[in-house]
Amino acid sequence: MSTLTSAPAERLPHPLVVRTVALDLAGAPSSDATDGTLPEADPTDLLDLLPAPGAETADGAAPLAWVRRGDGLVGWGEVLRFEVGGPGRFADAERAWHELLAHAVVRDEVQVPGTGPVAFGSFAFDERSAAGGVVVVPRVVVGRRGGRAWLTTMTVGAALGPVPDLDELAGVRVPPASPGAVTYTDGAVTADGWRDVVAAGIAAVRDGQVDKVVLARDVEARTEHPLDARWALQRLAHGYPSCWTFSVDGMLGATPELLVRSEKGLVTSRVLAGTIRRTGDDAADLARAAILAHSSKDLEEHEYAVRSVAHALEPFCSSTNVPDVPFVLHLPNVLHLASDVTGVLGGEAHAHPSSLALAAALHPTAAVCGTPTQAAATLIRRIEGMDRARYAGPVGWFGADGDGEWGIALRSAQTSPDDPHRVRLFAGCGIVAASDPAAELAESEAKLVPMRTAISSD
């Protein structure tokens, strides 16, 4: 494994060699359905392939994953990684990726999105954060999409090797181990202290400093046994199948918010803003969904978020579609107001950027920062009281053609490379003039539920 910050093509002794072959993945959905539809795959089929911590096949690296409803990508091992930082972190990462690809030898026998050279990335929310960003080029990638599965290997060498064998590359499959008992302590700011932070945010909105600000908090967890990321990922994929379950460089979670998907000139962004906690009673939750859909406070918060995404995409698109009203997204723990903003890249007067460049242009959205963006970011630095690191930053993957999928690292946690028992959980809430500190604290607790459940042993 190599760690490079620039000019990878000049430093590698041989070019990147990439081979993708079709795979008969057990458990993949069949295409023989008589009604023309495909049954949904088991969401953990791909995750089951990830090697155990410490396995030789893992190369000592954290697992890589981007999975939703059984489709997506998982990866393990590291051929190399690009570590970046500062305001140019996105551009620097993309430049290093393209320099690597310029000399790559590629044989792709499947030719669908996610095949051929693929890299996973995770980036800090704030350009000033020491967490910076990382792009990881895995040694092995297994993907599935619409009933088709594939295996990609990436090595540094002089020529293509033999046809790769999944069983050999995955090694002996060991079930994930329970983390045992979990204890929690306050993060950078106590729960009571965070209510004061929210109150300061509300005051700033009412004073006209910002229209909206998103404030986050963290909670420290300590597991009895070393956390096996696969344990958390499988529980997230099962419990939140409509979300994108991700893992990159120790940042893992299940995000309901797709920052951007770029595929063959079409772009999509799922915007979430406006939240209410579920009760567990179906009838009561339907009533709560109606309340959320007509809440002036939540609709205002949502409008800011949608407007920021549409405005950021506009310079790159020949046309965009912005829904007039949001829909209510039902998740096991909360209800969200959601909108899917779509666009068509290109046109004579428009650029055709990569998915990572689009993610950079979109980040940070009003859904995770506020409005106006710069004023909200400044306010966050002043009153939030913590470094978000890669929480609420872009996380996802992209391929050689630049297409890919990037989510916002929400409903997430950061594991520690130095202490396998330590996990840092995050949650954030949008603050407008009508917000209430106690209600926002309760909302943040609801948003911590997915990761609390994922690392629990019951």
C-alpha positions as CSV (number, residue, x, y, z in Angstrom):
1,M,0.0,0.0,0.0
2,S,1.2,3.5,-0.8
3,T,0.1,6.9,0.5
4,L,0.5,9.6,-2.1
5,T,-0.4,13.3,-2.0
6,S,0.5,14.2,-5.6
7,A,1.8,13.0,-8.9
8,P,1.0,9.3,-8.3
9,A,1.9,8.3,-11.9
10,E,5.4,9.6,-11.4
11,R,6.0,7.7,-8.1
12,L,4.5,4.3,-8.9
13,P,7.0,1.8,-10.4
14,H,4.3,0.4,-12.7
15,P,0.9,1.6,-13.9
16,L,-2.3,0.7,-12.2
17,V,-3.7,-2.6,-13.7
18,V,-7.4,-3.0,-13.5
19,R,-9.5,-6.0,-14.5
20,T,-13.3,-6.4,-14.1
21,V,-15.0,-9.7,-14.8
22,A,-18.7,-10.8,-14.5
23,L,-19.5,-12.6,-11.3
24,D,-22.2,-15.2,-10.4
25,L,-22.8,-13.8,-6.9
26,A,-24.8,-16.1,-4.7
27,G,-28.0,-14.4,-3.6
28,A,-28.1,-12.0,-6.5
29,P,-31.6,-11.2,-7.6
30,S,-32.8,-13.2,-10.6
31,S,-33.9,-11.7,-13.8
32,D,-36.5,-14.4,-14.4
33,A,-39.4,-12.7,-12.7
34,T,-42.6,-13.1,-14.8
35,D,-43.8,-9.5,-14.1
36,G,-40.6,-8.0,-15.5
37,T,-39.5,-6.7,-12.1
38,L,-36.4,-7.7,-10.1
39,P,-36.7,-9.0,-6.5
40,E,-34.7,-7.0,-4.0
41,A,-31.4,-8.6,-3.0
42,D,-30.4,-9.3,0.5
43,P,-28.8,-6.0,1.7
44,T,-26.0,-7.9,3.4
45,D,-24.9,-10.2,0.5
46,L,-22.2,-7.7,-0.5
47,L,-21.3,-6.8,3.0
48,D,-20.8,-10.5,3.9
49,L,-17.8,-10.6,1.5
50,L,-15.8,-8.0,3.6
51,P,-12.9,-9.6,5.4
52,A,-12.6,-9.6,9.1
53,P,-10.4,-7.0,10.9
54,G,-6.8,-8.2,10.8
55,A,-7.4,-10.7,8.0
56,E,-4.5,-10.8,5.6
57,T,-6.8,-9.9,2.6
58,A,-7.7,-6.6,4.3
59,D,-4.2,-5.2,4.1
60,G,-4.8,-3.7,7.5
61,A,-7.2,-1.2,6.1
62,A,-10.8,-0.4,7.1
63,P,-13.6,-1.9,4.9
64,L,-15.1,0.1,2.0
65,A,-18.8,0.1,1.3
66,W,-21.5,1.9,-0.6
67,V,-24.7,-0.3,-0.5
68,R,-28.4,0.4,-0.8
69,R,-31.2,-2.2,-1.1
70,G,-28.6,-4.9,-1.8
71,D,-27.0,-3.1,-4.8
72,G,-23.8,-1.1,-4.7
73,L,-20.1,-1.6,-4.1
74,V,-17.9,-3.1,-1.4
75,G,-14.1,-3.1,-1.4
76,W,-11.1,-4.2,0.6
77,G,-7.4,-3.8,0.7
78,E,-5.5,-0.7,-0.5
79,V,-3.4,-0.3,-3.6
80,L,-2.8,3.3,-2.6
81,R,-4.5,6.3,-1.1
82,F,-4.5,10.1,-1.7
83,E,-4.6,12.3,1.4
84,V,-5.6,15.9,0.9
85,G,-6.6,18.9,2.9
86,G,-7.6,22.5,2.9
87,P,-9.9,24.4,0.5
88,G,-8.4,22.6,-2.5
89,R,-9.0,19.1,-1.1
90,F,-11.6,18.1,-3.7
91,A,-9.6,19.4,-6.7
92,D,-6.4,17.9,-5.4
93,A,-8.0,14.5,-4.9
94,E,-9.5,14.5,-8.4
95,R,-6.2,15.6,-9.9
96,A,-4.3,12.7,-8.2
97,W,-7.0,10.2,-9.4
98,H,-6.7,11.4,-13.0
99,E,-2.9,11.3,-13.0
100,L,-3.2,7.7,-11.8
101,L,-5.7,6.8,-14.5
102,A,-3.6,8.4,-17.3
103,H,-1.2,5.4,-17.2
104,A,-3.7,2.7,-16.1
105,V,-4.1,-0.6,-18.0
106,V,-7.8,-1.5,-17.9
107,R,-9.8,-4.5,-19.1
108,D,-13.5,-4.1,-18.2
109,E,-15.6,-7.1,-19.4
110,V,-18.8,-5.8,-17.8
111,Q,-19.1,-2.1,-18.7
112,V,-21.7,-0.8,-16.3
113,P,-21.5,2.1,-13.8
114,G,-19.2,1.0,-11.0
115,T,-17.0,-1.3,-13.1
116,G,-13.4,-0.6,-14.1
117,P,-11.2,1.6,-11.9
118,V,-13.1,2.7,-8.8
119,A,-12.0,4.8,-5.8
120,F,-13.8,5.6,-2.6
121,G,-13.6,9.0,-0.8
122,S,-14.4,10.8,2.4
123,F,-13.9,14.5,3.0
124,A,-14.0,16.8,6.0
125,F,-17.0,19.1,6.4
126,D,-14.8,22.2,7.1
127,E,-11.9,23.1,4.9
128,R,-10.0,24.1,8.0
129,S,-10.4,20.7,9.6
130,A,-7.3,18.5,10.1
131,A,-9.4,15.6,9.0
132,G,-8.9,16.8,5.4
133,G,-9.9,14.1,3.0
134,V,-8.9,10.8,1.6
135,V,-9.4,8.8,-1.7
136,V,-8.8,5.1,-1.3
137,V,-8.0,2.9,-4.3
138,P,-9.0,-0.7,-3.1
139,R,-7.3,-3.9,-4.2
140,V,-10.6,-5.7,-4.6
141,V,-14.1,-4.3,-5.5
142,V,-17.3,-6.4,-5.8
143,G,-20.4,-4.7,-7.2
144,R,-24.0,-5.5,-8.0
145,R,-26.6,-3.6,-9.9
146,G,-29.9,-4.7,-11.3
147,G,-29.2,-8.4,-11.2
148,R,-25.7,-8.1,-12.6
149,A,-22.6,-8.7,-10.4
150,W,-18.9,-8.2,-11.0
151,L,-15.5,-8.4,-9.5
152,T,-12.7,-5.9,-10.0
153,T,-9.1,-6.2,-9.0
154,M,-6.6,-3.4,-9.0
155,T,-2.9,-3.9,-8.7
156,V,0.3,-2.1,-9.6
157,G,2.1,-4.2,-12.2
158,A,3.4,-4.4,-15.8
159,A,0.6,-6.5,-17.3
160,L,-2.8,-8.1,-16.7
161,G,-2.8,-11.2,-14.5
162,P,-5.0,-14.3,-14.6
163,V,-8.8,-14.1,-14.2
164,P,-9.4,-13.2,-10.5
165,D,-11.1,-15.6,-8.2
166,L,-13.5,-14.2,-5.6
167,D,-13.0,-17.0,-3.0
168,E,-9.3,-16.6,-3.1
169,L,-9.5,-12.8,-2.8
170,A,-12.1,-12.8,0.0
171,G,-10.4,-15.5,2.0
172,V,-12.1,-17.4,4.8
173,R,-15.3,-15.7,5.8
174,V,-15.6,-15.0,9.5
175,P,-18.9,-13.7,10.9
176,P,-18.6,-10.3,12.5
177,A,-18.1,-10.3,16.3
178,S,-20.4,-8.5,18.7
179,P,-18.9,-5.4,20.3
180,G,-20.3,-6.4,23.7
181,A,-21.5,-3.8,26.2
182,V,-21.3,-0.1,25.1
183,T,-20.9,2.9,27.3
184,Y,-21.6,6.5,26.3
185,T,-20.1,9.8,27.5
186,D,-20.5,13.4,26.4
187,G,-18.6,14.5,23.4
188,A,-17.1,18.0,22.9
189,V,-20.2,19.6,24.4
190,T,-22.6,18.2,27.0
191,A,-26.3,17.7,26.2
192,D,-27.2,20.7,28.5
193,G,-24.4,22.8,26.9
194,W,-25.7,21.9,23.5
195,R,-29.1,23.4,24.3
196,D,-27.2,26.7,24.9
197,V,-25.5,26.3,21.6
198,V,-28.9,25.9,19.9
199,A,-30.2,29.0,21.8
200,A,-27.2,31.0,20.5
201,G,-28.0,29.8,16.9
202,I,-31.7,30.8,17.3
203,A,-30.6,34.2,18.5
204,A,-28.3,34.6,15.5
205,V,-31.2,33.8,13.2
206,R,-33.5,36.3,14.9
207,D,-30.8,38.9,14.8
208,G,-30.5,38.5,11.0
209,Q,-27.0,37.1,11.0
210,V,-28.3,34.0,9.1
211,D,-31.6,32.7,7.8
212,K,-30.8,29.1,8.9
213,V,-27.9,27.4,10.6
214,V,-27.3,23.6,11.1
215,L,-25.7,22.8,14.5
216,A,-24.2,19.4,15.3
217,R,-23.1,17.5,18.4
218,D,-21.1,14.4,19.1
219,V,-21.3,11.5,21.6
220,E,-18.4,9.3,22.6
221,A,-19.0,5.5,22.7
222,R,-16.7,2.9,24.1
223,T,-17.3,-0.8,23.2
224,E,-16.4,-3.7,25.5
225,H,-14.7,-5.6,22.6
226,P,-13.0,-4.1,19.5
227,L,-15.7,-2.8,17.1
228,D,-15.9,-4.9,13.9
229,A,-17.2,-2.4,11.4
230,R,-19.0,-5.2,9.5
231,W,-21.2,-5.7,12.6
232,A,-22.4,-2.1,12.4
233,L,-22.7,-2.1,8.6
234,Q,-24.8,-5.2,8.4
235,R,-27.2,-3.9,11.1
236,L,-27.5,-0.5,9.3
237,A,-28.2,-2.1,5.9
238,H,-30.9,-4.3,7.4
239,G,-32.5,-1.6,9.5
240,Y,-32.3,1.3,7.0
241,P,-32.5,-0.3,3.5
242,S,-33.7,3.0,1.9
243,C,-30.5,4.7,3.0
244,W,-27.0,4.4,1.6
245,T,-24.9,2.3,3.9
246,F,-21.3,3.5,3.7
247,S,-17.8,2.9,5.0
248,V,-14.7,4.8,4.0
249,D,-11.5,5.0,6.1
250,G,-13.3,4.4,9.3
251,M,-16.2,6.7,8.7
252,L,-19.3,4.6,8.6
253,G,-23.1,5.1,8.7
254,A,-26.3,5.0,6.7
255,T,-27.1,8.3,5.1
256,P,-30.6,9.2,3.9
257,E,-29.2,12.1,1.9
258,L,-27.7,11.7,-1.5
259,L,-25.5,14.7,-2.2
260,V,-25.2,13.9,-5.9
261,R,-25.3,11.0,-8.3
262,S,-23.9,11.6,-11.8
263,E,-24.5,9.0,-14.4
264,K,-24.2,9.4,-18.2
265,G,-25.0,13.1,-18.1
266,L,-27.9,12.9,-15.6
267,V,-27.5,14.2,-12.0
268,T,-29.7,13.6,-9.0
269,S,-29.6,15.0,-5.5
270,R,-31.9,14.0,-2.6
271,V,-32.4,16.8,-0.2
272,L,-33.6,16.2,3.4
273,A,-34.5,19.0,5.8
274,G,-37.3,19.1,8.3
275,T,-37.6,16.2,10.7
276,I,-40.0,14.8,13.3
277,R,-39.5,11.8,15.5
278,R,-41.6,8.6,15.0
279,T,-43.7,7.2,17.8
280,G,-43.7,3.5,16.7
281,D,-47.5,3.6,16.3
282,D,-48.5,3.6,12.6
283,A,-51.6,5.7,13.0
284,A,-49.9,8.2,15.1
285,D,-47.0,8.4,12.7
286,L,-49.3,9.0,9.7
287,A,-50.8,12.0,11.7
288,R,-47.2,13.2,12.4
289,A,-46.3,12.9,8.7
290,A,-49.3,15.2,7.9
291,I,-48.1,17.7,10.6
292,L,-44.6,17.7,9.2
293,A,-45.9,18.2,5.6
294,H,-47.7,21.3,6.8
295,S,-45.3,22.7,9.4
296,S,-44.2,26.2,8.4
297,K,-41.0,25.9,10.4
298,D,-40.0,22.6,8.7
299,L,-41.1,23.8,5.2
300,E,-39.0,26.9,5.6
301,E,-36.0,24.9,6.6
302,H,-36.6,22.5,3.6
303,E,-37.0,25.4,1.1
304,Y,-33.6,26.8,2.1
305,A,-31.9,23.4,1.5
306,V,-33.6,22.7,-1.8
307,R,-32.8,26.2,-3.1
308,S,-29.1,25.9,-2.2
309,V,-28.8,22.6,-4.1
310,A,-30.7,23.9,-7.2
311,H,-28.5,27.0,-7.2
312,A,-25.3,25.0,-7.0
313,L,-26.3,22.7,-9.8
314,E,-27.5,25.4,-12.2
315,P,-24.1,26.4,-13.7
316,F,-23.5,22.8,-14.8
317,C,-26.9,21.8,-16.1
318,S,-28.7,22.6,-19.3
319,S,-32.0,21.9,-17.5
320,T,-33.1,21.1,-13.9
321,N,-36.2,19.9,-12.3
322,V,-37.1,21.1,-8.8
323,P,-40.2,19.6,-7.2
324,D,-42.8,22.2,-6.1
325,V,-43.5,20.4,-2.8
326,P,-41.5,17.8,-0.8
327,F,-42.6,14.3,0.1
328,V,-42.3,12.7,3.5
329,L,-39.6,10.1,3.7
330,H,-40.4,7.4,6.3
331,L,-37.4,6.0,8.2
332,P,-37.6,3.6,11.1
333,N,-36.7,6.3,13.6
334,V,-37.7,9.6,12.0
335,L,-39.8,11.2,9.3
336,H,-38.1,13.7,6.9
337,L,-39.3,16.2,4.3
338,A,-37.5,15.2,1.1
339,S,-37.1,16.4,-2.4
340,D,-35.3,14.9,-5.4
341,V,-33.6,17.6,-7.5
342,T,-32.6,16.4,-11.0
343,G,-30.7,17.9,-13.9
344,V,-29.1,17.2,-17.3
345,L,-25.4,18.0,-17.6
346,G,-24.0,19.7,-20.6
347,G,-25.1,22.0,-23.4
348,E,-22.9,24.4,-25.3
349,A,-22.6,26.9,-22.5
350,H,-22.3,24.3,-19.7
351,A,-19.4,22.4,-18.3
352,H,-19.5,18.6,-17.8
353,P,-17.8,18.1,-14.4
354,S,-17.1,14.8,-12.6
355,S,-19.3,13.6,-9.7
356,L,-16.6,14.7,-7.3
357,A,-16.5,18.2,-8.8
358,L,-20.3,18.4,-8.5
359,A,-20.1,17.2,-4.9
360,A,-17.5,20.0,-4.2
361,A,-19.8,22.6,-5.8
362,L,-22.7,21.4,-3.8
363,H,-20.9,21.1,-0.4
364,P,-21.9,22.4,2.1
365,T,-25.6,22.5,1.4
366,A,-28.1,24.4,3.5
367,A,-29.2,21.0,4.9
368,V,-25.9,20.6,6.7
369,C,-24.6,24.1,7.0
370,G,-27.2,26.8,6.6
371,T,-28.1,29.9,4.7
372,P,-26.3,32.1,3.6
373,T,-23.6,29.4,3.4
374,Q,-20.5,31.5,4.4
375,A,-22.2,33.3,7.2
376,A,-23.6,30.0,8.5
377,A,-20.2,28.3,8.3
378,T,-18.6,31.2,10.2
379,L,-21.3,30.9,12.9
380,I,-20.8,27.2,13.2
381,R,-17.1,27.6,13.8
382,R,-17.8,30.2,16.5
383,I,-20.5,28.5,18.5
384,E,-20.7,24.8,17.8
385,G,-17.7,23.9,20.0
386,M,-16.3,20.9,18.1
387,D,-14.5,19.9,14.9
388,R,-17.0,17.9,12.8
389,A,-14.1,16.2,11.0
390,R,-15.7,14.1,8.2
391,Y,-19.2,14.2,9.7
392,A,-21.6,15.9,7.2
393,G,-18.9,15.9,4.5
394,P,-19.1,14.2,1.2
395,V,-18.6,10.4,1.2
396,G,-18.9,7.9,-1.7
397,W,-17.2,6.7,-4.8
398,F,-16.3,7.6,-8.4
399,G,-15.0,5.8,-11.5
400,A,-12.6,6.5,-14.3
401,D,-15.2,8.5,-16.3
402,G,-16.0,10.7,-13.3
403,D,-19.4,9.3,-12.7
404,G,-20.3,8.1,-9.2
405,E,-22.4,8.7,-6.1
406,W,-21.6,10.9,-3.2
407,G,-23.7,11.1,0.0
408,I,-23.5,13.3,3.0
409,A,-22.0,11.6,5.9
410,L,-25.0,11.7,8.2
411,R,-26.4,9.1,10.7
412,S,-22.7,8.3,11.0
413,A,-19.8,7.6,13.3
414,Q,-16.0,7.7,13.1
415,T,-14.0,4.8,14.4
416,S,-10.5,5.4,15.8
417,P,-7.4,3.9,14.1
418,D,-5.6,4.0,17.4
419,D,-8.3,2.6,19.7
420,P,-10.7,-0.1,18.3
421,H,-13.0,0.4,21.3
422,R,-13.6,4.1,20.6
423,V,-16.4,5.4,18.4
424,R,-17.5,9.0,17.9
425,L,-21.2,9.4,17.0
426,F,-22.7,12.5,15.4
427,A,-26.1,14.2,14.9
428,G,-27.2,17.6,13.7
429,C,-30.3,19.8,13.4
430,G,-31.4,22.7,11.3
431,I,-32.1,25.8,13.3
432,V,-34.5,28.6,12.2
433,A,-36.2,31.4,14.1
434,A,-39.0,29.1,15.3
435,S,-36.7,26.4,16.7
436,D,-36.8,25.3,20.3
437,P,-33.6,24.1,22.1
438,A,-35.3,21.3,24.0
439,A,-37.0,20.0,20.8
440,E,-33.8,20.2,18.8
441,L,-31.9,18.2,21.5
442,A,-34.7,15.6,21.3
443,E,-34.4,15.5,17.5
444,S,-30.6,15.0,17.7
445,E,-31.2,12.1,20.1
446,A,-33.5,10.5,17.5
447,K,-30.9,11.0,14.8
448,L,-28.3,9.2,17.0
449,V,-30.5,6.1,17.2
450,P,-29.3,4.4,14.0
451,M,-25.7,4.4,15.1
452,R,-26.5,3.6,18.7
453,T,-28.4,0.6,17.4
454,A,-25.7,-0.4,14.9
455,I,-23.0,-0.7,17.6
456,S,-25.2,-2.3,20.2
457,S,-24.9,-6.0,21.0
458,D,-28.6,-6.8,21.4
